[in-house]
């Protein structure tokens, strides 16, 4: 029995699949993982720009027989960077559909190997080696044409744009415009090169052709601009007639360019218009609300200076938050996630407030989740001296000054006799949670400021959750300056 068990075990081990020797060795030597963002993200962006430019120059070099050393050096430097990116992709983390980040090397290796690797290999095939099959005088021209397979890499640029557009914190209109302009320019460039090849294959112009009618120039760059000019004029159906088709093939190609031009430019204009409309929709809705407020204030004869302050508040709110209620948006998130966000933003400051110093972490998390975000314009009062306020304020960003005011003719003309400055991470108004007396100080923003506000009711509610309500009575009576809650 034991021998049989050992034999079955041996058979099981032998039947396990093994990775190919080369890839197994590669895994042992390179067991590190890098994040998709950060330095690799910038490298990928720079490489995408090089891919785009290389695809354009590759077509230009092949069609217009340009084999300058500077262009060749640029091409092969870009080639080396692309191969280096392929190597790094074996080590790059990736994100699943459930937003879980996979940072295990074996998984990242297999993810790229069975995903984009095959396409990158095809787009990098060294077909240039076949140029040695031609005579020495023809090798460079054939080499340039064999390198046209690199144009397949343009797919990487398109994927990068698509990834950016799927994100939330981006300028959709600007990115859509850049994407469509880049794609349109690449299409026009390719169509221009094909137009030149029809008349001048391997840079030897034939007759009859459009180039034989006085458009055959020795300067390849001037010839390229002629072709580019024809492509734009034909795609937009402008058709000045100074460069026109002569042979049947050129006429058929011109018809195809006219039809495709209509489709391409229609798509570009519709995409840009759609992005602009979606961008302006929220702004237009916000501006309508501001106009309604202005109309109401004029109807109620509110003094012009106060109207200006209200309008400035709305404008500043649009510039900073796009009129989005941050607290309301976060309420849709799960409690634990919302609490974690608020603890990250203001948790360190809450722990420094004397009355919360001895509170444990669950209490701090729950307390932070009750904070309300508010934005104040520069010069606006947060608290006025003599007013009853029941809030604790934390300065997340900006500057606030506490003002000791003297008695003036009216509330708006109080005389400043001393100031206390509060900056990022500072807090004020903690006494408002303990006393039901009017404030002795005025607090006014020196710069646009983002404040997180704790109301007396919300703090009282959290304390009730963690401890009996009698404790709050003792606290307000001044028996203690700290809250002590532990489990």
C-alpha positions in Angstrom: 0.0 0.0 0.0 2.7 2.4 0.9 4.7 1.7 -2.3 1.6 2.3 -4.3 1.0 5.6 -2.6 4.6 6.7 -3.3 4.3 5.7 -6.9 1.1 7.7 -7.3 2.8 10.7 -5.7 5.7 10.5 -8.1 3.3 10.3 -11.0 1.5 13.4 -9.8 4.7 15.4 -9.5 5.9 14.4 -12.9 2.5 15.3 -14.4 2.7 19.0 -13.1 3.1 21.5 -16.0 6.4 23.4 -16.1 7.1 26.8 -17.5 9.5 27.0 -20.3 13.1 27.2 -19.2 13.8 30.7 -20.6 10.8 32.4 -19.0 11.4 30.5 -15.6 15.0 31.8 -15.5 13.8 35.3 -16.4 11.3 35.2 -13.5 14.0 34.3 -11.0 16.3 37.1 -12.1 13.7 39.8 -12.2 11.4 39.4 -9.3 10.4 43.0 -8.7 7.2 44.9 -9.2 6.6 48.6 -10.0 3.5 50.7 -9.8 1.6 51.8 -13.0 1.5 55.4 -11.9 4.5 57.5 -10.7 7.7 57.4 -12.6 6.6 54.6 -15.0 3.5 56.6 -15.8 5.6 59.6 -17.0 7.9 57.2 -18.9 4.9 55.7 -20.6 3.6 59.1 -21.6 7.0 60.2 -23.0 7.2 56.9 -24.9 3.7 57.4 -26.3 4.8 60.8 -27.7 7.9 59.1 -29.2 5.8 56.4 -30.7 3.5 58.9 -32.4 6.4 61.0 -33.8 8.2 57.8 -34.9 5.2 56.5 -36.8 5.0 59.8 -38.7 8.7 60.0 -39.5 8.8 56.3 -40.5 6.2 56.8 -43.2 8.0 60.0 -44.3 11.4 58.4 -44.5 10.0 55.5 -46.6 7.9 57.4 -49.0 10.2 60.5 -49.6 13.5 58.5 -49.4 14.9 60.4 -46.5 17.7 58.4 -44.8 19.5 61.0 -42.9 21.6 59.9 -39.9 19.7 62.2 -37.5 16.4 60.6 -38.5 17.9 57.1 -38.2 19.3 57.8 -34.7 16.0 59.2 -33.5 14.2 56.1 -34.9 16.5 53.6 -33.2 16.6 55.5 -29.9 12.8 55.4 -29.9 13.0 51.7 -30.7 15.3 51.0 -27.8 13.0 52.8 -25.4 10.0 50.9 -26.7 11.8 47.6 -26.1 12.7 48.8 -22.6 9.1 49.5 -21.9 8.2 46.0 -23.0 10.6 44.7 -20.4 9.2 46.9 -17.7 5.6 45.8 -18.5 6.4 42.4 -17.1 6.8 44.0 -13.7 4.0 46.6 -13.8 1.0 46.2 -11.4 -2.4 46.0 -13.0 -5.9 46.7 -11.7 -8.8 44.3 -11.9 -12.4 45.3 -12.7 -13.2 45.4 -9.0 -10.4 48.0 -8.6 -8.2 45.5 -6.7 -4.5 46.1 -7.5 -2.5 43.0 -8.4 1.2 43.4 -7.3 2.3 39.8 -7.4 5.2 39.4 -9.8 4.1 36.0 -11.2 0.7 37.4 -12.0 2.0 40.6 -13.6 4.4 38.6 -15.7 1.7 36.2 -16.9 -0.8 39.1 -17.4 1.5 40.9 -19.9 2.8 37.7 -21.5 -0.7 36.4 -22.3 -2.0 39.9 -23.1 -0.3 42.7 -24.9 3.1 41.0 -25.3 2.2 39.3 -28.6 1.0 42.5 -30.2 4.2 44.4 -29.1 6.3 41.6 -30.5 4.6 41.8 -33.9 4.9 45.6 -34.0 8.7 45.2 -33.2 9.6 42.4 -35.6 13.1 43.1 -37.1 11.9 43.0 -40.7 14.8 45.3 -41.6 17.0 42.2 -41.8 15.3 41.3 -45.1 16.8 44.5 -46.7 20.2 42.6 -47.0 18.5 40.5 -49.7 18.5 43.5 -52.0 21.4 45.1 -53.9 23.4 47.6 -51.8 21.9 50.6 -53.7 18.4 49.6 -52.8 18.9 48.5 -49.2 18.1 51.8 -47.5 14.8 52.4 -49.4 13.7 48.8 -48.8 14.7 49.1 -45.1 12.5 52.2 -44.7 9.5 50.3 -46.2 10.1 47.3 -44.1 10.0 49.5 -41.0 6.4 50.6 -41.8 5.2 47.7 -39.5 6.1 50.1 -36.6 2.9 52.1 -37.4 1.0 49.3 -35.6 2.3 50.8 -32.4 -0.1 53.8 -32.9 -2.6 51.5 -31.1 -0.7 52.2 -27.9 -1.2 55.9 -28.2 -5.0 55.4 -28.8 -5.2 53.1 -25.7 -3.4 55.7 -23.6 -6.0 58.4 -24.6 -8.8 56.0 -23.9 -7.4 55.3 -20.4 -7.2 59.0 -19.6 -10.7 59.6 -20.8 -12.0 56.9 -18.5 -10.7 58.9 -15.5 -12.7 61.4 -13.5 -10.2 64.1 -12.6 -9.3 65.2 -16.2 -10.3 68.0 -18.6 -12.6 65.9 -20.9 -12.9 68.7 -23.5 -9.2 69.4 -23.8 -8.2 65.7 -23.9 -10.9 64.9 -26.5 -9.7 67.8 -28.6 -6.0 66.7 -28.4 -7.0 63.1 -29.2 -9.0 64.0 -32.3 -6.4 66.5 -33.6 -3.7 63.9 -33.2 -5.7 61.2 -35.0 -6.8 63.6 -37.8 -3.2 64.7 -38.4 -1.9 61.1 -38.5 -4.6 60.2 -41.0 -3.8 63.2 -43.2 -0.1 62.4 -43.0 -0.7 58.8 -44.2 -3.0 59.9 -47.0 -0.4 62.4 -48.1 2.3 59.8 -48.3 0.1 57.4 -50.3 -0.7 60.3 -52.7 3.0 60.8 -53.3 3.7 57.1 -53.8 1.1 56.9 -56.5 3.0 59.4 -58.6 6.5 58.8 -57.5 7.2 55.2 -56.4 10.6 54.9 -54.8 11.0 58.7 -55.4 11.0 58.3 -59.2 8.1 60.3 -60.6 6.3 58.8 -63.5 4.3 60.4 -66.3 1.4 60.8 -66.6 0.8 61.7 -62.9 -0.2 64.6 -60.8 3.5 65.2 -60.0 4.4 65.5 -63.7 2.3 68.6 -64.1 4.8 71.1 -62.6 4.7 69.7 -59.1 7.9 67.6 -59.2 10.3 69.3 -56.8 13.8 68.3 -55.8 13.2 69.3 -52.1 11.3 66.4 -50.4 10.0 68.7 -47.7 8.4 71.0 -50.2 7.0 68.0 -52.0 5.5 66.7 -48.7 3.8 70.0 -48.1 2.2 69.9 -51.5 0.8 66.4 -50.7 -0.4 67.5 -47.3 -2.1 70.5 -48.8 -3.8 68.3 -51.4 -5.0 65.9 -48.7 -6.5 68.6 -46.6 -8.2 70.3 -49.6 -9.6 67.0 -50.8 -10.8 65.7 -47.4 -12.6 69.0 -46.7 -14.0 69.1 -50.3 -12.4 72.4 -50.9 -10.7 71.3 -54.1 -8.9 74.4 -55.5 -7.9 72.4 -58.6 -4.2 73.4 -58.6 -3.3 69.8 -57.8 -5.6 67.2 -59.3 -5.7 63.5 -60.3 -4.5 62.5 -63.8 -4.5 58.8 -64.0 -7.4 56.4 -63.2 -5.8 55.1 -60.0 -5.3 58.7 -58.8 -8.9 59.5 -59.5 -10.2 56.4 -57.6 -7.9 57.3 -54.7 -9.2 60.9 -54.7 -12.8 59.6 -54.5 -11.9 57.4 -51.5 -10.2 60.3 -49.8 -13.2 62.6 -50.4 -15.6 60.1 -48.8 -13.3 59.2 -45.9 -12.6 62.9 -45.3 -16.3 63.6 -44.8 -16.6 60.7 -42.4 -13.4 61.6 -40.4 -14.1 65.3 -40.0 -17.7 64.6 -39.1 -16.6 62.3 -36.3 -14.0 64.8 -35.1 -16.4 67.7 -35.0 -19.2 65.6 -33.4 -16.8 64.4 -30.7 -15.4 67.8 -29.9 -18.9 69.3 -29.9 -20.2 66.6 -27.6 -17.3 67.1 -25.2 -17.8 70.9 -25.2 -21.6 70.5 -24.6 -21.1 68.1 -21.7 -18.5 70.5 -20.2 -20.6 73.6 -20.5 -23.9 71.9 -19.4 -23.1 72.0 -15.7 -21.6 75.5 -15.9 -24.7 76.8 -17.7 -27.0 75.3 -15.1 -24.9 76.9 -12.4 -24.9 80.3 -14.1 -28.7 80.1 -14.3 -29.0 79.6 -10.6 -26.7 82.6 -10.0 -28.8 84.8 -12.3 -31.9 83.7 -10.3 -30.2 84.7 -7.0 -29.2 88.1 -8.6 -32.7 88.7 -9.8 -34.1 87.9 -6.3 -31.7 90.3 -4.6 -32.5 93.1 -7.1 -36.2 92.5 -6.5 -35.7 92.7 -2.7 -33.6 95.9 -3.1 -30.5 94.3 -1.5 -27.7 96.9 -1.4 -25.2 96.5 -4.3 -22.2 95.9 -2.2 -23.9 92.8 -0.6 -25.0 91.6 -4.0 -21.4 91.8 -5.2 -20.2 89.7 -2.2 -22.8 87.0 -2.9 -21.9 86.8 -6.6 -18.2 86.7 -5.7 -19.0 83.8 -3.4 -20.7 81.8 -6.1 -17.8 82.5 -8.6 -15.2 81.4 -6.1 -17.2 78.3 -5.2 -17.3 77.4 -8.9 -13.6 77.9 -9.3 -12.7 75.7 -6.3 -15.4 72.9 -6.2 -17.4 73.4 -9.5 -20.4 74.0 -7.2 -20.3 70.4 -5.9 -21.4 69.7 -2.3 -18.4 67.6 -1.2 -20.1 66.5 2.0 -23.2 65.4 0.2 -21.2 63.4 -2.4 -19.3 61.6 0.3 -22.5 60.7 2.0 -23.2 58.2 -0.8 -20.0 56.3 0.1 -20.0 53.5 2.7 -19.5 54.8 6.2 -16.1 53.1 6.7 -14.8 54.6 3.5 -16.2 58.0 4.3 -14.7 57.9 7.8 -11.3 57.0 6.4 -11.4 59.9 4.0 -12.2 62.4 6.7 -9.7 60.9 9.1 -7.0 61.3 6.4 -8.0 65.0 5.9 -8.5 66.2 9.5 -7.8 63.3 11.8 -4.4 64.6 12.9 -5.9 68.0 13.8 -8.8 66.4 15.8 -6.3 64.4 17.9 -4.6 67.7 18.9 -7.8 69.3 20.2 -7.5 69.2 24.0 -11.0 67.7 24.7 -10.4 64.8 22.3 -6.8 64.0 23.2 -7.6 61.0 25.3 -10.3 59.6 23.0 -9.5 56.3 21.2 -9.4 55.7 17.5 -13.0 54.5 16.9 -14.4 57.6 18.5 -12.1 59.8 16.4 -13.2 58.0 13.2 -16.8 58.4 14.0 -16.4 62.0 15.0 -14.5 62.9 11.8 -17.2 61.4 9.6 -19.7 64.0 11.0 -17.7 67.0 9.8 -19.2 69.2 7.1 -17.1 70.9 4.5 -17.6 74.6 3.6 -15.7 77.0 1.4 -15.4 80.7 2.3 -14.2 83.5 0.1 -11.5 85.9 1.2 -12.8 88.6 3.6 -15.9 86.7 4.7 -16.8 86.4 8.4 -17.1 82.8 9.8 -18.2 84.0 13.2 -19.2 87.5 14.3 -18.5 88.8 17.8 -21.7 88.8 19.8 -23.3 86.0 17.8 -24.2 82.7 19.3 -22.3 80.0 17.5 -22.3 76.2 18.3 -19.6 75.0 15.9 -16.0 73.9 16.0 -13.9 74.8 12.9 -10.8 73.2 11.5 -8.8 75.0 8.8 -8.0 72.6 6.0 -6.6 75.2 3.6 -6.3 78.9 3.7 -5.9 81.6 6.4 -8.4 82.8 9.0 -7.9 85.6 11.5 -9.5 85.9 14.9 -10.3 89.6 15.5 -10.8 91.3 18.8 -13.2 94.1 17.8 -14.0 97.3 19.4 -17.5 98.9 19.3 -18.2 100.7 16.1 -21.2 102.6 14.7 -22.6 99.3 13.4 -21.7 95.6 12.9 -20.1 96.2 9.5 -17.8 98.9 10.9 -16.3 97.3 13.9 -12.9 98.5 14.8 -10.1 95.9 14.7 -8.0 96.1 17.8 -6.0 92.8 17.7 -5.8 89.6 15.6 -4.9 85.9 15.9 -4.0 84.0 12.8 -5.1 80.4 12.0 -3.5 78.5 9.1 -3.7 75.0 7.6 -4.3 72.4 10.4 -5.4 74.9 13.1 -8.7 74.9 14.8 -10.9 77.4 16.6 -14.4 77.6 18.3 -13.9 74.6 20.6 -15.4 76.6 23.5 -18.6 76.8 21.4 -19.2 73.1 22.2 -19.0 73.7 26.0 -20.8 77.1 26.5 -24.0 78.6 25.4 -22.7 82.2 25.4 -22.1 84.6 22.5 -18.7 84.6 20.9 -16.2 87.3 22.2 -14.1 87.1 19.0 -14.9 87.6 15.3 -13.3 85.1 12.8 -12.8 86.2 9.2 -11.0 84.6 6.3 -7.8 86.4 5.0 -7.6 84.2 1.9 -10.1 81.8 0.3 -10.4 79.0 2.9 -11.7 75.5 3.1 -13.1 74.7 6.6 -14.4 71.5 8.2 -17.2 72.2 10.7 -18.3 70.1 13.7 -21.7 71.1 15.1 -22.5 70.8 18.8 -25.4 68.5 18.0 -23.2 66.1 15.9 -20.5 65.9 18.6 -23.2 65.3 21.2 -24.6 62.5 19.0 -21.3 60.8 18.8 -20.7 61.0 22.5 -24.1 59.4 23.1 -23.1 56.5 20.9 -20.0 55.9 22.9 -21.0 56.9 26.4 -24.1 57.9 28.5 -25.6 61.3 27.9 -24.9 62.3 31.6 -21.3 62.7 30.7 -22.1 65.6 28.3 -24.0 67.4 31.1 -20.9 67.2 33.3 -18.7 68.4 30.5 -20.8 71.5 29.7 -20.9 72.3 33.4 -17.1 72.7 33.3 -16.2 69.7 35.4 -13.7 68.4 32.8 -11.8 69.8 29.9 -11.2 66.5 28.2 -13.3 63.6 27.0 -12.1 60.2 28.1 -13.7 57.3 26.2 -12.1 53.8 26.0 -13.2 50.3 25.4 
